[in-house]
Amino acid sequence: MLRSWKLNIVLKNPSGLALYLQIAQQIIDEIQRGRLAPSAAMPGTRELAAKMNVNRKTIVLAYDELIAQGWLTTESRRGTFVSAKLPRFSPDRLSNIDLAPSVTEAPAPALAAYASAIEAENIAQLIDFNDGIPDTRLIPFETISKAFRHALIEPIRTNKLGYGDPRGALSLRHALSEMLNMERGLNVDIDNICIARGSQMGIFLAARVLANSNQYVVVENLSYPPAREAFRSCGAKILTVGLDQNGINVNELEALCKKYPISAIYVTPHHQFPTTVMMTAERRLKLLMLAEQYHFVIVEDDYDHEFHFHHHPVFPLASSNHAGRVIYVGSLSKVLAPGLRVGYIVASKEIINQCASEVMLIDRQGNSVTELAVAELMDSGEIKRHIRRTLKVYSERRNVLIQLLQDELCEFVNFDSPNGGLAIWLRLNEGIDVNKLVQKALLEKVRILPAPMFSESPINIHAIRLGFGSLNTDELTSGIQRLKRALYA
């Protein structure tokens, strides 16, 4: 296809990422700036490689990554184009945001229904298909033990094991800022990070800052119940929107924005909880545009960013030029172990200071020994090595579970193989009562999580979430065989 002008692309912020990922991110930035419009023709790989003075294979990898993420499309004999499905951007969309802290103390409804659904059954040899927690048996305990020993001894010797910064240990915030900037495309420093005891505390801190009794918060109609209740506990009025195979229904969201003064929306765009779908590029852009247009904040929960099996994980919403309208919540609990309780919240300096004030009220500070130990593990590269090791294990378990479902349960269920995460969303055939299946499964000594427990409204959804990360091959095989017996029963 003839192009009147040659496209110039210059890497403005070279980083430690692979070169093809730097190029891919730069092209995404140009699309978001409005420089590359939907349906715009991209230069050929040879042409762009020559222009940027790189190997053609590098451009091919960058284009493949962008096609996989939905930013570009390719047409036989015509070339590569910016996806026509993306919204059209206009320049200079960004503006500052002014947020006031929440001061409400509204009582929260009990989480009895959720707690009873996930309470461990006192049954011998129970196979637990949980919501997607990691396998703590894979932890390099000797390495972690050394890190904890160092974290305990040095502060004692220097009399620095007293009260510290409520935002968390400086060394851990520095290690996190380096990781987020290099691996996830963010642009933050230590003043943009507050350490929390797991992502749930991070969500609660965001809720305290954003929500009060006069504001509305949106969640997807299937979402993470404790997050929903965190906002409700701070007085927010909860609204829900639908989702499909492309993520949140942005048209429904826009309709809500026209009707209600939306304060915030809680989303899990990378691997939607609980359905595992990944939000497409066009939905991401539309969500960011709505946040700008209707002045609400996006709370992005990136709870298992590290676990992606087919291509490099998509950069978070927080990596975009979002005018401070994204609060990013992450966790190291899924990487190491939930029991270590290490999460973090990333936002503007002003919001982080408000979060620190909330920490002073409820916790004073986190566990400094754990934070120092985790900082050492990050700085030494041990966490990165651990992620690489466990990713191979989880990928194998995912493949085993997919094969088992196809071989053993194909007459009862259907599903889409997830690109990432540690769980599979299993859709049951019509006529199967999911609540009865839960009871039958427990009789077979297997526990499953029914879809209705993730819903805000009391509707019967024919699906279950099967977490596979914490189960080895033998446990997965036994669990599916037991579930098959329950389905026949």
N, C-alpha and C positions, 0 to 999 in steps of 0.2 A: 504494500500500500504506500503511495507517495505521500511524503510529509513535507510541507513547505519549509518548515524550520526544524533545525536539529535541537533536541532537548539537551540542555546542560544540567547535570546533576553533580553537585559537589558535596562531599561528606563534611558537614559543618562541625560535627562533634565526634571525631574519631574516638573509639572506646576499645576495650579489651575483647569485645565480641568478635566472632568470626567475621571476616570481611563481607561475606555475602549477606549476613544478618544486618550489618551496618548499612549496606546498600538498600536492603529491603525496608529497614526502618526509615531511611531517608526518603524513599519513595512514598511510604505511608504519610510522612510529615508533609510532603508536597501535595498529596491528595487532600489532607485535612486543611491545608492552607488555602485550598481552592485553586492552586496552580495547575493541578491535573484534574480536569473535570470528568464526570462520568462519561464513559464511552470514548474518552480520548485515546488516540493511538499511541502506543508505546514504541520506542525505537527497537529495532532488532537487536538480538543479543550480541552479534558481531559489532554492530555500529556502536552500541553503548559501551561495550568492552574496550573498543579502540578509543572512544571519547574519554573514558575514565582511566585508561592505561592499566587495565587489569586483564586477567585471563578470562576468556569467554565462558569457561565452566563456572566461574564465580557469578557471572550475570545469570546464567542458566539456573543455578541454585537459588539465587535471589528471586527470580521470577517464579520458580516452582513453589517457593515458600509463600509468596504473595498470592498465587493462585490457590494454594491449599487453604489460606486464611480467608479467601473471598474478596481480596482487594482487586485482583486482576482476573481477566478471563482470556482464553485463547480461542481463536477461530481458524479452522483449517484453511490454509493458503492465503489468509488475510493478515494474520499477525496477532499481536497481543494488545489488549485494550484494558483501560480502567473499567471496572465493573459498572455496567449501566444501572445496576440496582442500588448503587450508593447514592445517598442524598447529595445535592449540589451545595458546596460550601461557598460562602462569601467571605472576603477578607475582613480582618479587624473585628472579629466576633467577640473578643475576650474583654472582660471587664472584671473589676474587683468585686469581692463579696464581703458582706458585713454580717457576722453571725453573733448572736447574743447567747450567753449560757442559759441553760435551763435551770429553773429554781423550783420546779414542782416536786412534790413528794407523793404522787398519786399511788395508791396501793395497786399491786399487780395481782391478777387472778392466778390461782394456784396452777402449777404444771402437773397436776395429779395424773391427768390422762396420759400425758407424754411420759412421765416418770414410770407409771405402771406398765406402759407398753415396752419400755426398755429395761425394766428391772430384771436383773439376772435370775433365771429360774434355778431353783435348787434341785436340779436333775443331773444325775451322774452321766458323764460322757455326752453332754449337750454340745451339738454343733451350732455355733452362733454366727449366722450371717448378719453381722452388725452393719452399721451405716457406712462403713468404709474406713475403719481404723487400721493403722499399720501393725505389723507383726513385731512385737517388742523382743521376740527371740532373736531377731536379726541385729540387735544393737551391739556395737563393739564395746562391750562393757569394760574391758581392761583399759582401753583408751579413754573412755569417759571417766572411769575411776581416777585415772591419773590427773585428768583435767580438774576434777572436783577437789582432789588433794591439793593441787597447786592453788586453786581458787580459795581454799580455806587457809592454807599455811601462810601465804604471803600477806594477806590483810591482817592476820593476827599478829604477825611479826612487826608490822608497821602501824598497828593500832588503827586500822581503817575498816573495821567490820561493824562500825556503828551506823547511824542513819546517813542516808545518801540522797541523791537526787531522785525525786518521785518519778521523773521521766525514765529512770533506769540507769544502769551502769554505763558510763561513758564509753568504755571499750566495746560493749555489745552494740550500742547505738552506732558507733563508728563502723564496726564490722557489718552491721545491717545496711547502713547507707552505702557502703562500697558494693555489697552484694546486689542491692536493689538497683543501683545505678548501672552496674556492669551487666547484670544478668537479665534485668526486667525493664530496662529502658527508662527508669525514673530519673528524676533530677532533684535529689534531696540531700540534705546534710543532717548532722546530729540534732539540730534544733527542730527538725520536721518529724522526729520519731519519739514515741513514748512506748516503753516496754509495758506489757500487760501479762497477766497470768493466763495465757492462752487467748485464742481468738475470741472466745465468748466474752471475756472481760473487755477486750478491745471493742467489740460491738456494743457492749453496755456503756462504755465511756462515750462512744459516738452518740448513743441514744440520749445520754445525759446532757450532752452539749446541744443536740439538735432538737429534741422533742420537749413539748409541754402540752398542757391540756387544751390549748387552743389551736393545735396544729395537726395536720394529717400526714401519716407516713404510709407509703405504698410498699407492699410486698407481693411477690408472685403468689397465685392461689395455691401452688405447691411450693413450700419453702421450708427453711430450717426453723422448727418451732421455738427453740430458745431465743433465737434472734428476734423473731416476731414478738415474743413475750417481753424481751428486754425493752423494746420501744413502748409497748403497752404499759409496762411498769413505770415508765417515766411520764405517763399521761397521754401519750399519743393516741389518736384515733386511727385505727388500721383500715386501710383500703386494699383491695386485691385486684390484680390484673392477670389475665391468662398468659399462657406460653405455648409454644409449639416446637417443632423440630429445629427452628432457627433461634430459639430463645424467647425473651419477653415480647409480648405483643405491644409494640410501641404505639400502635393506633389506639388501642384501649387506654394506654397510659395518657396519651394526648387528650383523649376525651375526658378523663378524670381531671387533668390539669385545667381544663376549661371550666369544670364544675366546682372544684375544690381548691383551696389554697394549700398546695402540697409543700411540705417542708423538706421531706427526704424520701428516698427510695432505697430499699435494701436489695441488692442483687448479688448473684454468684455467677458471673458471666463466663468464666473459664470452663468449669464443669458444673452446670446448674445443679443445685441441690434441691430435690433428690433425683431428678430425671437424667442427669449427666450430660445433657445437650450443651453444645458450645454456642454462645451467642455469635451470630455472624457479624462481619464487618459493617454491613449496612445498618443492622440494628444497633450496634455500638455507637456509630456516628449519630444516628437519629436520637438515641438516648442522651448523648452529650449535648446535642442541639436543643432538645427539650429542656434539659437542666438549665441551659443558658437562657432560653426563652422564658421559662416559667419560674426561674429563680429558686430551684430546689437543689439539694445536695444528694449526690450518689454515694451511698456507703457500699463499697466494693469489697466483698469477702472473698479473698483468693486463698481458700482454705487448703488446697492441695496442688498448688502451681507446679510443683516439682515432678508430678507423676503424669507424664505425657509420653505416648508410645509410638506415634507415627511421624511427627515432625516437631520442630522446635516449638515449645509452648508459645501461644499468642501473648504478645505484650499486654499488660493490664490496661484498663481504662485510665488508670492513674499515670500511665506513661505518656498520655496525650497532652496537648496544650489545652487544659480544661479550665483555666481561670480559677483554680482553687475550688472547683465544685465537686471534686472526688475525694472522699476520705477512704484510704486504703487500709484494710485490715488483713494481716497475715499471721502465720503461725509456724513455729518450728516443732510443734508437738507431733505433727504427722510425719516429720522427717525423723525425729528421734523416738519419742514416746509421749503419749498424752499425759502421763503422770508427771512429766517434768514441768508442764505448764509454762511454756515460753511463747508468748505471742507479742504482737506489736501493732501499733496504729500509726499511720503516716498521713500527715495533713499539713496545713499551713502552720507557721510558728504560733499564731494567735490561738488556733484551735488546740494545738498541742499544749500550750500553757493552760488552757481551760481543762484539758484532760488531766494534766498534772495536779490541778487544784482538786479535781474529783478524786484522784488517787490519794491525795492527802487526807480526804475525808473517810475513805473506805478501807485503805490498805497501808497508808503512809509511804510505802515503797514496796517493790517486789523483793524476791529472794536474791540478794546480791551474790551469794555464793554460786547459785545456779547460773545467774547471768554472766558472771566472770568465767565460769567453766565453759559455757556455750560460746562465749567470745573467743576463748582459746581454741576451741574446736573449729570455729570458723576461720580464724586467722591461720591456723596450721594447715588448712585444707582438708581436715578430716571429715567434716560434714559433707563437703563436695564429693569426696571419695565414697562416703557412705551412701550418698544419693545414687551414685553410679552403680554401686553394688546392688542396692535394693531394687533399683529400677529394673534390672535384669530379672530378678526374682519375681517381682510383681507382674512384669510382662508375661513371664512364663505361666504364672497362676491365672492371669486373665485369659490366656489362650486355652488353658486346660478347662476353665469354667465355660468358656464359649463352646468348646467341643462337647462337653458334658451336656449342656443345655440342648444342643442340636441333636445329640444322640439319644438322650433320655426323656426330654420334656417337650419335644417339638409338637406333639399333638395337643399340648395344653397351653403353650405360651408362644409369644414372639417377642423379639427384642432387636435393638440396633446395637452393634458392637461399639462401645465407647472408645474414643481416641485417647482418653486419659482418665485419671481418677482411679479409685480403688473400689468401685461398685458398678453393678449393672442394673439398669431399670428394666424389670421384667413385666411385660403386659400379659395379663391372663385372658384366656378366652371368655367370651360372654357366657354367663351362666355359672361361672365359678364364683362362689361367695368367698371373698377374700378374708372376712372375719372368721368364718368357719374353717378356712384353710389354715389360718394361724393356730387355731385350737388343735386341729388334726396334726399339724406339724409338730406341736409341742408333745403330743402323745408319741410321736416318732423320735423324740429327743432332738429336734432341730428347731431353731428359732429364726423367724423371718420378720421383716418390718413391713407392715401393710401400708399402702399408699394413703389411706384416710388419715393416718396419724400425722402426715405432713400438711394436711389441708386445713385452712382456716374455717371453711364451712363444712357442716356434717353431711358430706356427700359420699356415696359409695364409688370408689375408683378401683377398677380392676387391674391393680398392679402391685408389685412388691419391689423393694430395693434389696439387692443381694450384695453385701460387701464381701470381697474376696481377699483383701490384703492380709488379714491376720490368720488365714487358713492355708495350710500346706496342701500339696497335691492329694494326699491320702484323705485329709479332712474334707476337702472339696468333693472328692468322689463319694465319700460316705454321706455327706450332707445332701447331695443331689439325689442319691438313691433313696434316702429317707423322705425327701420332699416328694419324690415320685410316688412313693407308697401313700403319702398323705393325700396327694391329688387323686389317686385311684380310690382312696377311701371316701 
